[in-house]
């Protein structure tokens, strides 16, 4: 039975979607008649490796291709015989089915020494070449070391790490990428136009998203949908074949997380489940979309470069979320949601792990909760069990209202005294930033502005980033109880005194035990992220 991916397999370079970096190079080599003796195509499945190999083989032996041209004519006897699989000088070998050395000797080495049958090249396309045995590799290497001028090898693999370096070094290597969502949709549009099928672009986008950058998968899905829908495809019929896409629901959930609205987020999750959403697929889609936003936050456009494209309809919403969420929040989201896959297996209530993650992330978004006591010295609590311990939990949003001093009230003596505590707190929040701050020198406070000296421009540039600057100033406020701004000064002659940021001594200072000898308050602080302020 005819299938779409076979019927619409590209027959020349112009019909190949994606892989422009490869097409340009090979077309230039063909136009200049300077083909390499061997090519190595590596990359994911269903992205055009074998297709491009066949086009190269056809173009190399095209009888009507002129100098300076690269495209095969597709109508000369050589091109026609190649398209029909009858060209005796084009040998396609499936290494997965023929792994042994005897096959290599009989079908490749013996044939390679014979002149082509009326063509310029004898072309060997070896699919899944990584499956060859060690002996077969050694036999192939022998002919590839000194190949006859009329031989052209094109090796294709999805597992480049299994190909010996001795083979790789003798090939011109090309790394294939997954097909972008836009290119996949465009290919599907061309197919339905030729098939006389009507389909909403939203359906084609959904097919492209579900294919994950594998064009053959997209064409197969389209074929199934056409079979069930006929000449007019709508979302309802497409949904019978396509798995449900959860991206819109996920964006709603992330909107709630960005607002720290755990109650609404929990309601959404349970509504999704009631409507039939598969929790496992939902979590998988959630991790993928968070990864998309995270990569774009690190560098705009990075997500598209690694094949994470969700189409125009969702990009605006994703960009809005990207602006609302900090890099630290996105990292926390990605780590927490990624851990749900393991927790889900043993969950007594299927949505409980996700619900707990949502609550943790909403609480974690707040600044540290502060444990406030009415005693000047916490040690009094431990030594006086009869004293009534009056404590209150102060919400993080009220932190600025609690004994918050002006920045210029912090003396340079206080600055120096608590600097190691500040470095330790930074180390917990951002480990790589901790290294940068240890290579800084606090030079004093004036008018609420702390001047930080740096010896290296790399470090000063990092601290000048808006998000990093905000993190440092928030941490300074927590440590010194005052609003402080920072100013960066670069001085390559600066002498930095190393600080000991080991936490053993700091832990001794803040650990307070209850009369029974248990670290009750210390455990409470660790659980709720608070600190004793008086």
N, C-alpha and C positions, 0 to 999 in steps of 0.2 A: 504494500500500500504506500502511496506517495505521502511524504511528510514535508512540512514547510521548510525545515532546516536543510533538507536535501534539495528541494525545489528552488530555494532561494540562496543556495551557497554561492558566494561571490566567484565570478569567473575572470575578473581582472582587478587591478589595484584600486580603481575608482569605486568599486562596489564594496570594498573592505571598510568597515566602520572601526574607528579607533586605531591604535597602534601607529599613529602618524610618524613617530620617531623612527620606526622600523621601515615603514613604506618609503619614506624619503631617501634613506640611506641605500636601500636595495635598488630602488628605481634609478638612482644616480649611478650605481655600479653597472646595472644593465645597460643604461644609455651609453656608458663609456666602454662597454664590453670588457669589464674588469671584475668579473665575479670571483669570489673566493672559492677555494677548493672544497671547503666544508663550512656549514652553518650549524649553529646550535640554538634552537628555539626553546626557551624555558619559560614557565609561568603557569598560572592556574588553568584548569580544564575549560574547554568551551569558550575560548577567547580568540580563536583563529589561527593557531599554530599550524595545523595540518593544511588548512585552507590556503594560507599564505605560501606554504611550501609548494603546494600544487601549482599556484599561479607563477611562482618563480620558475618551476620546472617547465611549465608551458611557455613562458616568455623566453626562457633561455634557448629553446628549440624552435620557436616560431619562425616559419619560413618567410613571412612577409614583414617581420619587424626590421626596421631600418636602423642604421647607426644614429645615435642620439635619441632614440625612442626606447621606452621601457615596457609599454603595455603590449600584451599579446593581441593578435588580430582576432582570434576566436573563430576564424572560418577557414584557415588553411588546413590541409590534411593532418599536419602535426598537431595543431590545436584541437581539432575535432576528435582525433584518436585519443588525445589526453583526456578530454572531457568525457569520453565514452569508456575510459578505462582499458583501451585497446593498444596503447602505445607501448611497444616492446622495450623502448629505452627509458621508460619510467617505471621503476620498481618500488612499490610500497610494501614495506615489511612491518608486521606487528611484532615488536620484540617481546611483548607480554606472552604471546603464544609460541614464539620461536626463540627461546633463550639460549640454546646450546651452541657450542662452538662448531658443530658439524653444519648447522644451518648457515652460519656466517661464512664458512668455507665454501659451501656448495652454491649458495644464492648470492653472495656478495663478492668474495675474493675471486672465485672462478669466473664470474660474469664480468668483473671489473677489468680483467685483462683483455676482454674481447672488445673490438671497436664497436661504436654505436651503429645501429641499423639505419643509416642515412640521415642521422642527426648530428649536431655538434657535440651534444653531451649525452652521457648515460647518467641518469639521475636516480639516486637511492634516497628515498624518504623512509626513515626508520622511526616509527611511532613508539612511545613509551620506552625509549632507548635505555633508560635506567634499569630495566628488567633483565638486561643481558647478564650472563654468568661471567665470572672472572676470566675463564678461558676464552669466552667469546669476545670479551673486551680486548684481550691480548691479541687475538687474531685480527680484530678490526683495526687495532692500533697499527699493526704492521703495514696494512695497505694505506692507512691515513698518513703514515710518516713520509712516504714517497708515492703519492697518488699519480696515476697517469693523467695527462692534461685533459682528457675527455671525461673525467669522472667528477661528479658533483654530489657531495653528501649533504643531506639536510636531516639533522637529528632533532627529534622533538621529545620533550620530557616535562613532566609536572613535578619531578623531584630531582632538581639539579644537584643536590648534595650527594646523591648516589652515583653521579657520573665521575669517573676518575679524572684527576687533574691533568693527566697526560693526554686525555682526549680533549678536555676543555681548551688546553693551550694550543691545540691544532685547529680550532674552529673560530669562526667569527661569531661571537655570542650576542644574542638579542634577548632581552627580558620583556616578555609580554605582560601587559596590565589588564585588569578587568575592564570591561566595556562600561563607559559612563552611562548614567541613567538617560541623559539627553540623547546620546547616540543610539541606545537601545530603543527608545521611544521612536526615534526617526526611522530606524530599520523596520519596526512594526508598522508604522504608518505606510511605508512603501509596500509592505506585504499586503495589508488589507486593501490598499488602493488597487493593486493588481488582482486581488481575489474578489473585488466588488463587494467588500464587507464594510458596513458602517459600525463605528465604535466610538464611544466617548473617549476623549484624551485621558480622563481620569482613570478609565479602565486600563488603557495602555500604560499609564504611569504605574498603576498598581502591579501590572504584570512585570514591568521592568524592575520595580523594587523587590518583588518576590524572587526574581531571577538572580539577584545578588551580583550582577556584573557578568554573568555567564550567558552569552547571547543565544547559544543553542537551547538553554533552558527556557529562555523567554519565548523563543519560536515554538518550542514544544507546548508550552502553556497556552499560547495563542491558538495553536492547532486544536487543542482539547476544547477550548472555549467556543471556537467556531463550530466544532462538531456538535456541541450541545445547543448553541444559540442560533445557528444558521447565519443568514446574511445581515442580521442586525443584532449587535451585542449591546446589552445594557448592564448596569452594575449588579442588578439582581441575579441575572444568569451567570455573570462572571464570578459572583460570590460562591456559586456551587462548586467551582473548581479552585478558586484562589483561597488560600488561608486568610482569615480576617486580619486586616491591617490595624494595629493598635496605636498608630502614631498620634492621632488626634486626642485619644484618651490620655496618652502619656504626656502630651503637652499640657492638658488640663491639670494633671497630677503635679507636674513640675511647677506650674503656675502657683498652685497651692503651697508647695514647698518653698518657693521663693518668697511667699508672704508669711511663712511659718504657720500656716493655717492647717494644723494637723487634723482637726475635726472634719473639715470639708474634704481633705485628702482621703481620710478613712471612709467617708460616705461615698466618694467617687469610686474607690477600689471595690467596695461591696456592690455598688450599682453595676459596675463593669462585670463582676462575676455573675450577678443575677441575670444579666443580658446574654450570658453564654460565653464570655471571654475566657480563653484558656490561660490559666495563671502562669504556666510555664512559658508559653509563647509571649505573654505580656511582659514578663520579667526579662526575657531575652531581648525583646524589642526596646524595653526601657533602657537596658545597658547600652544597646547600640546607639540610641538617640542621645543619651548622656555623653557617650564617647564622642559623638559628632560635635556636640556643643563644646566639649572640653578641648578637642583638637583645634577647633576654630578660635577658641579663646586664647590658646597658646600662639597660634599663627593663622590669620585669616586665609581661607582657601586650602588649609592643610587637609581638612576632612575630605574634600573633593579629590585631592591627589591620591588618597588611599581608598577611594571607591565608596565613600559615604555621601550619597546624594539622595535627597528626599523629594526633589521636585519643587517647582516654583510655588505651589500652593502652600507648602509647609515652611519654606525657607524664611518668609517674613516672621512667622511666629517663633521659629528657632532663633532668629537674629534678636528678637525682642527679649527672649529668655536669656540669651547670651549676655546682653547688656545688664540684666537684673542680677545675675548670679556671679559671684566672685570665683576666681580660679580655685581658691582653697575649698569653697563649697562644692564645686564640681568634682574636684578630686575626692572629697569625702563621699559624695553621692555615688561616684563610680565604684569606689572600693566597697561601700556598703551594699549596693545593689548587686554587685558581682558576687558577693559572698552568699547571696540568697539561694543560688543553685544548689549548693550543698545542704543548706538548712531545709530546703523544701522537701527533700526526700523523706525526712523523719518527722515531718510536721503532722500533729494530730488534727489540727484545723488548717486547711489548705492555705488560707490567706494570712494566717497569724504571723509567719516570718516577715511578710511584706508590711503588715500593719505595724509590727514592732520597729522595723527599719524606718518607717515614716515618722513615728513618734520620736525615735532617737535623733533623726536628722533635723526635725523641727526644733527640738530642745537644744541640739548642738549648735544651731544657727544663732542662738542667743549668746550674749556675752556670758562670762562666768557668773553663776549665782554666788552671792556673797553671804557668808555666815557671819552675822554680827552679834557680838556678846557685850554685856554691860560691865565686864570686868577688865581692868587695865592690863592684867597679866594672865594669859591663858593657863599658866601653871597652877594658879590658885584653884582652878576647877579640878585638876587632878589631885591636888593635895588636900582638898576640903570637901569630902563627900557629903557633908550635911548642908552645904550651901546650895540653895535653890538655883539651878542653872537657867537663867532666862535668855533665850535665844530667839532670833527671828530670821526667817528666810526673806531676803530682800530681792525682789524681781530685778533681773538684769537691766530692764529698760529704765529703772530708777537709779541706776548706778551713779549717774552724774549728780544726783541729788544728795549723795551720801558723803559728807566730809571731803568734798572735792575742792582742793586748794587751787589757787592761781599758780600758773607755771613759774612766775618769778618768785614764789615763796619757797621753792625747792632750792636749798643751798648746794654749793658745789661739794660740800662735805657729804651731804645726803646722796648726791649723785654718785659719788665714788663708792660710798658704803653699800648701795644696793645694785651696783652695776652687774655684779656676777649673778644676782638673782634675776635681773632683766635678761642676761644672756641665756640662762637656763630656761626661762619661760619661752624665749624666742626659739630655742632648740626644740622644744616640744611642738611649737606651732609650725615651724618651717625649718627642717634640718639643714638644708643647703644655705639658707639665709644666716643660720647660726655661724657658719664658717666665715661669712662676709663680715658679720658684726664683731667677731673676735679679732678681725683685722682692722678694726676702727679704733679711734681714740676719742673718748668724750672730753671735749676741751672746755666745757663750761656752759652755764645757762645765763642768758641775759634777756630780760623782757619776755620770759616764757619761751624762748627759743634755745634749743640745745644744739650746739655746734659739734658736728662729728667730723673728725679728720680721717682721711683715707690716703694711703700711699699709692694705690693703684686705681687707675681710671675705670677698669672693669668693675671694681667693687663700688665705686661712687655712682656709676651709671645704674647699677642694679638697685641701689637704695633710692635713687631718684625716680624709679618707676612708681606710678601713682598707687598701685595696689600694695606694693612693698612699703612705701612711705606710710600709707594708712595703717598697715599692720604694725609697723614699728611704733607709731604714735599711740595707737590703742594700747599696745603692750606697756609703753612708758606710763600711760595713764593708770593702768592697773597696778604697776609696781610702785610708782611714786605718789599715787593718789592726787595727781594734778594734771591739768591740760598742758601738754608740752608739744610744741612744734619742733621739727628738726631742720637744720641747715647743713648742707654738705660742703666740706672744704677739701680740695685736693692738694696734697703736698708730697712730692716724691722723696723728700728728705726726711719725712716723718719717721720717728722711731716708735714702734708699737710694742707695748709690754704684754706678753702672753698672759691670759687669765685662766685660772683653773675652773672649768665649768662642771667638774664632777659633782654629783648631787648628794653625796653621802653626808657632808657637813650640813648642807642646806636642809636635808630631811631631818637631821637631829634637832635643828632649831625649831621646826614647825610641828614635829610630832607631839601630840598630847594624848595621854592615856587616861582612861576612866579609872575609878577606884578599883575595879575588878582586874585591872591589868590589860584589858583589851583596848586596841587602838580604835575606839568607837568614833571619836570625832575625826581622827585621821581618815578612817574608812568612809565616813560620811562625806568628807571633803572630796575624796577621790571619786565617789559615786556621782556626786552632783556638780563637780567641777568648781567648787568654791574655795574661799581662802579666809583665814581669820584676820580681820582688819583691826581689831582692838581687843 
